[in-house]
Amino acid sequence: MKRKTFKELDTNDLYAICKLRQDVFIVEQNSIYLDLDDLDQISIHYIDTNQHNEIIGYARCREIEAGHFKIERVVLKKEARGTGRGQTILQTILKDIEQIGTDAKISLSAQTNALRFYQLLGFQKVGEAYDDGGIEHITMVLRYVA
């Protein structure tokens, strides 16, 4: 698992990340939205690769206000789904946030078909489901107390 700031991403990393997000979110899921949202530059990027060093999983995390972190763009290639790789990415992010040593609120916007995945990691639903790019999502939160 690699963790990189935006400045640490090389052009090949950036291209592969954007391609994976486009392939899954825009093409496979037929969700038309602006993926390049000017938030990558202030995020930490979590990159999972296979034995050929190809990116097969990804997520980003950013602090949206003091002590409140948001996990976004969690995505896996089809062949990596159901293998535990997504859980590893999320556990790595959660461990990094926990290392900060402050009370932290962690939120994400989950596709409703992935609710169980996030619930197994301790996230809880907040509010009602809503449409985001043609796909039903729901806000989920997790709190740590250091």
Order of alpha helices (4+ residues) and beta strands (2+ residues): beta-alpha-beta-beta-beta-alpha-beta-alpha-beta-beta
